[in-house]
Amino acid sequence: MAETITFRPDEDARRALAVLTQDGTSVSAAVRAALIDAAKAAAQDRLRAEAAALAADDTDRAESAQVLRDMETLRAW
């Protein structure tokens, strides 16, 4: 059985729900979809931040370049 969650929307949330439900989508479906979309966006933001940190890490970039050079020698086989 699904867990019931209650929240008190403010005016911004009410307007957002109105937009998301104007096509007949239920409030529950709109909230579920919005939560999933928000979680995906948060995960993508974390990955972007991690990628930016790695791109700025000179040691990591040097190690990556060395791995690519090492792999290139295997390619000749």
N, C-alpha and C positions, 0 to 999 in steps of 0.2 A: 504494500500500500504506500502511496506517495505521501510525503510529509507536507503538511500545510504550513505555509509561511505567511505571516501577516506583516504588512508595512503601511506606514502612513505617508502617502505621497504629498510632496509640496506642490506648489503651483507649476514649477518646471516639469516635475514628473507627471503631473496631470496632463499638461499640454503634450508631452512626449507620448503618453499612453493614448491620447486622442488621435495623434498622428498614426501611431502603430496599429490602432484598432479601427480606423476609419473605413477600411475595406471589409470589415466584418470579422476580422481576427479577434479571438477572445482575449481578454486581459491576461488570463493565465498563459496562453500560447505566446503572446507578445512579451510577457515578462521572461518566460523561459528562453525565448530566442534572444532577447536582449542580454540576459545573463551569459549565455553561451558565447555570443558575439563579443561581449566585454572580456570574458576569460581568454578567448582566442587573441584579441587585441593585446591584452596584457602579456600573454606568452610571446607574441611577436615582438613587443616592445623590449622584453627581457632579452630575447635573442639578438635583436638589433644592437642593444647596449653591449652585450657580450662580444658580438662581432666587432663593434667599434673599438672596444678595449683591446681585443686581440690584434686588430689592425694597427693600433698605436703602440703595441708592445714590440720593440725592436728585437728583443731576444727571441720571442716567439716567431717573428717573421724570419729571422736568420735561420732558426731551426727548421722552419717549413721549407725554406729555400734549399737547405742542405738535404732534406728528405727528397725533394724533387730532383736534385742533382744525382743522388744515390739511385733513385728509381730510373733515371734516364740511362744509366749504365746497364741496367737490366733489360731495357727496351731493345738494345742492340742484339740480344740473344734471339 
